[in-house]
Amino acid sequence: MIERRFLTVKETAELLGTRVSTVYSWVHTKQIPYYKIGHLVKFKQDDINNWVEDRKVLPSGAKESGRGGL
């Protein structure tokens, strides 16, 4: 069975190095992937990692080598 541990807003903010209020702002504007469980907002770390990776900006002329490749 796969363990699915969800992150809190505080844990997500710490992971991203930002404020809790910023994470709530991203949730409110639906800019970040999240789960709504009752009144709680939760995040999966894989979703957050992919979300961050999707926002990577490459220097001009650089080629993307793909995720995880060297």
Number of C-alpha atoms within 10 A of each C-alpha: 3 4 5 8 10 16 17 15 21 16 15 20 17 12 13 14 9 12 14 17 12 12 18 17 13 14 16 10 9 10 12 16 14 18 12 9 8 6 6 9 15 19 19 16 16 10 13 18 12 12 14 12 11 9 8 8 8 9 7 6 6 8 8 8 8 7 8 5 6 5
